[in-house]
């Protein structure tokens, strides 16, 4: 298959790649850029494990053509650390047991990162609504909500990490 040259800005860094026009962003991130945080879960936009931010908006990278993302800022879970430290939500997930097997965690974290950027003090209902596109098969979600609440408190105290 013929490849085309594309430029992607991923986690603040410009990358030039030759990719097949049909290659989705998830494949480029994982296979070409070795950014394996985003996971392949369903290939049909139903689980959220592949969620990344594209120009600050959560997008499902398993159905998004990589070539369509040129001239946009792509942020993966690897790119949300703050000044070399884990983001508050990353730290809280680890400290509060928000992840079990961890497969879905990057998608949840990216989704929460976006939520907190547009609504720094969401209600429980707003959190549930924001996470409605992400699925976890391991947990009952209570530790995730605890982690999110801890991250909100840390952000409100002005702490990058708990």
C-alpha positions as CSV (number, residue, x, y, z in Angstrom):
1,X,0.0,0.0,0.0
2,X,1.3,3.5,-0.9
3,X,2.3,5.6,2.1
4,X,1.9,9.3,2.5
5,X,4.1,11.7,4.5
6,X,2.2,13.3,7.4
7,X,3.3,15.6,10.3
8,X,1.7,15.1,13.7
9,X,2.3,17.2,16.8
10,X,2.2,14.6,19.6
11,X,2.8,15.6,23.2
12,X,4.3,18.9,22.1
13,X,6.7,17.4,19.6
14,X,6.4,17.5,15.8
15,X,6.8,14.1,14.2
16,X,7.1,13.4,10.5
17,X,5.9,9.9,9.4
18,X,5.2,7.9,6.3
19,X,1.9,6.1,6.9
20,X,-0.7,4.3,4.8
21,X,-3.7,6.6,4.2
22,X,-6.0,4.1,6.0
23,X,-3.9,3.9,9.2
24,X,-5.7,5.1,12.3
25,X,-4.2,7.3,14.9
26,X,-4.0,4.5,17.5
27,X,-1.8,2.4,15.2
28,X,0.5,5.3,14.5
29,X,0.8,6.1,18.2
30,X,1.5,2.6,19.3
31,X,3.4,1.1,16.3
32,X,5.2,4.1,14.8
33,X,5.8,6.3,17.8
34,X,6.0,3.6,20.5
35,X,3.5,5.5,22.7
36,X,1.7,2.4,24.0
37,X,-0.4,4.1,26.8
38,X,-3.5,4.2,24.5
39,X,-4.9,0.8,24.2
40,X,-6.8,-1.1,21.5
41,X,-9.9,-2.4,23.1
42,X,-12.7,-2.6,20.6
43,X,-11.9,-1.0,17.3
44,X,-15.5,0.4,17.1
45,X,-15.5,3.4,19.5
46,X,-17.4,1.6,22.2
47,X,-14.8,1.2,25.1
48,X,-12.7,4.4,25.3
49,X,-9.4,2.6,26.0
50,X,-7.8,4.5,23.1
51,X,-8.9,8.0,24.1
52,X,-6.5,10.8,23.4
53,X,-6.9,14.6,23.4
54,X,-7.0,16.2,19.9
55,X,-6.8,20.0,20.3
56,X,-7.9,19.4,23.9
57,X,-11.0,17.4,23.0
58,X,-11.2,13.7,23.9
59,X,-11.2,11.6,20.8
60,X,-11.2,7.8,20.1
61,X,-8.0,7.1,18.3
62,X,-9.1,3.7,17.1
63,X,-11.4,5.2,14.4
64,X,-9.6,8.4,13.7
65,X,-7.4,8.5,10.6
66,X,-4.0,9.6,11.5
67,X,-3.7,11.9,8.4
68,X,-6.8,13.8,9.6
69,X,-4.9,14.9,12.7
70,X,-2.3,17.0,11.0
71,X,-2.0,20.6,12.3
72,X,-3.7,19.5,15.5
73,X,-2.2,19.0,19.0
74,X,-2.4,15.3,20.1
75,X,-1.9,14.5,23.7
76,X,-1.6,11.0,25.0
77,X,-1.5,9.7,28.6
78,X,2.3,9.9,28.3
79,X,2.1,13.6,27.6
80,X,0.0,14.8,30.5
81,X,2.6,14.8,33.2
82,X,3.2,18.1,34.8
83,X,6.8,19.4,35.1
84,X,8.2,15.9,35.0
85,X,5.8,14.6,37.7
86,X,2.7,12.6,37.4
87,X,-0.5,14.7,36.8
88,X,-2.7,14.8,39.9
89,X,-5.2,12.4,38.3
90,X,-2.4,9.9,37.4
91,X,-1.1,10.0,41.0
92,X,-4.5,9.7,42.5
93,X,-5.4,6.7,40.3
94,X,-2.3,4.9,41.6
95,X,-2.7,6.0,45.3
96,X,-6.4,5.2,45.4
97,X,-6.5,2.0,43.5
98,X,-8.4,3.5,40.6
99,X,-6.9,0.9,38.2
100,X,-7.1,-2.8,38.5
101,X,-5.7,-4.5,35.4
102,X,-4.9,-1.0,34.0
103,X,-5.9,-1.6,30.5
104,X,-8.7,1.0,30.4
105,X,-6.9,3.4,32.7
106,X,-5.2,5.7,30.1
107,X,-8.6,6.3,28.5
108,X,-10.2,7.2,31.8
109,X,-7.3,9.4,32.8
110,X,-7.4,11.3,29.5
111,X,-11.1,11.8,29.8
112,X,-10.9,13.0,33.4
113,X,-8.0,15.3,32.5
114,X,-10.3,16.9,29.9
115,X,-13.2,17.1,32.3
116,X,-11.1,18.9,34.9
117,X,-9.7,21.3,32.4
118,X,-13.2,22.5,31.5
119,X,-14.9,22.0,34.9
120,X,-12.5,22.0,37.8
121,X,-15.2,21.1,40.3
122,X,-17.6,18.7,38.6
123,X,-20.5,17.1,40.4
124,X,-20.8,13.4,40.8
125,X,-23.4,13.4,37.9
126,X,-21.0,15.4,35.7
127,X,-18.2,12.9,36.4
128,X,-20.5,10.0,35.6
129,X,-21.6,11.6,32.4
130,X,-18.0,12.4,31.3
131,X,-16.9,8.8,31.9
132,X,-19.9,7.3,30.2
133,X,-17.9,6.5,27.0
134,X,-15.2,4.6,28.9
135,X,-15.7,1.0,30.0
136,X,-13.9,-1.0,32.7
137,X,-14.4,-4.7,33.0
138,X,-12.5,-5.1,36.3
139,X,-13.9,-2.7,38.9
140,X,-17.1,-1.3,40.3
141,X,-15.8,2.2,39.6
142,X,-15.9,3.3,43.2
143,X,-12.1,3.5,43.5
144,X,-12.0,5.5,40.2
145,X,-14.5,8.1,41.7
146,X,-12.4,8.3,44.9
147,X,-9.3,8.9,42.8
148,X,-11.1,11.6,40.8
149,X,-12.3,13.3,43.9
150,X,-8.7,13.2,45.4
151,X,-7.4,14.7,42.2
152,X,-9.9,17.5,42.3
153,X,-9.0,18.2,45.9
154,X,-5.3,18.2,45.0
155,X,-5.9,20.6,42.0
156,X,-7.9,22.9,44.2
157,X,-5.1,23.0,46.7
158,X,-2.8,23.9,43.8
159,X,-0.8,20.6,44.0
160,X,0.4,19.1,40.8
161,X,0.7,15.7,42.5
162,X,-0.8,14.4,45.7
